[in-house]
Amino acid sequence: MSPPGLIVAAPASGTGKTTVMLGLLRALRDAGVAVAPFKNGPDYIDPAFHRAACGRPSSNLDSWAMDTDLLDALVGVGQGADLVLAEGSMGLFDGVAQRGASGTGATADLARRYGWPVVLVVDVSGQAQSAAATALGFARMDPDVPFAGVILNRVASPRHERLVRVGMEAAGIPVFGALPRRADLALPERHLGLVQAVEHADLDRVIGDVADFLRAHVDLAALRAAAAAAPQPGLRSKGADGPPPPAQRIAIAQDAAFSFLYPHLLDGWQRAGAEILPFSPLADEAPADDADLVWLPGGYPELHAGTIAAAGRFLAGLRAHAETRPVHGECGGYMVLGEALVDKAGETHRMAGLLGLVTSHAQRRMHLGYRQATLHAPLAGLAAGTRLTGHEFHYATIVAQTDPPLAEVRDAEGALVAETGSVRGRVTGSFFHLIAAAA
């Protein structure tokens, strides 16, 4: 059985649940509690903040893209911890209309399956007793979703807090704490979410300040007492059935421009015997000469396009590798494999030229959603016909794409998606971010 847990969720995005999550992780860690953190849904950025806050790796749990065996294996990694703390995504019940591998991707799916009670972070700005109606609706929406209570956020004054608490008491909703407005504790954001943890020079101090804030205004003992878990006899502490390693020795770009690759994939590949060889394009490092595959993850190459275009050793090594062995790029990595990348200011930067792709951030349009891909051509060691689950999230526009498609790509409802990826010889790329293998 897994340790008792809680899910930090919210009625909608932007209510402050990530700030609450980070403060709780650090405050509990400082109190000697071993916390296993998780993040619902496809998100690369928040798990890195979780690790910075509590010192333990954080895994993504995604009921649309992952089957129950993979979910259970990842949750099983938390065995041995004192407490599981999972951060939700968007609103508690927000998911897709059509079920995927084991659910809709909603945070509520995890609460149902693992019995982790929901702590709802409610932004009470502009209302008082009426906030209780929101909380009551979430508490009663699905009787199979355990509900612990609320943390009030952005409270304007002691009088405001008293009025909100009156409403919550009348509705029978437990209140674990009330957080006054603190604009100085907000974390900076950019177009794909929070600015990455690695880019914060004083992140440890910021998280410490948030933890102090939570300790002063939230009843941590009551929160721990509310944690629970459903019996899960099948949980495994090791092993997860993800896609097999695409090669034996994999050179993976890892720096501020290339950081979006899910930890459970790397862990699974390494457990299966693959060797990971990290390198930094921003430091003008070439991939290892003896690598069997070069993998360029997604990230923020558009913010570093000039540096990448001038990285002669990196680009030469990438081109040399592609002459004899496979190269793959996901999203940002895909853009770098193309002919050119146009940045937000409209400046064109020459890229690797291994695919006939030109992308632009000057013509921004959001592409977001779950994806299921069926490969038309091999992706390194993954054979043609392999079905994969993942997602797409970017603002780039394709200006030119001259190569054959890599895959047939469909969204969560089965509709064909125009972004099919590209293949040219041994080089492949796609805006598709890999999460798991499909059944």
Beta strands, then each sheet from edge to edge (+ up, - down):
strand 1: 5-9
strand 2: 35-40
strand 3: 59-61
strand 4: 83-87
strand 5: 118-123
strand 6: 147-155
strand 7: 175-180
strand 8: 189-190
strand 9: 193-194
strand 10: 249-253
strand 11: 275-279
strand 12: 293-296
strand 13: 327-330
strand 14: 340-342
strand 15: 348-350
strand 16: 357-360
strand 17: 367-375
strand 18: 387-394
strand 19: 397-401
strand 20: 407-411
strand 21: 422-424
strand 22: 427-430
strand 23: 433-437
sheet 1: 3+ 2+ 4+ 1+ 5+ 6+ 7+
sheet 2: 8+ 9-
sheet 3: 11+ 10+ 12+ 13+ 22+ 21-
sheet 4: 15+ 14- 16- 19+
sheet 5: 20+ 17- 18+ 23-
end
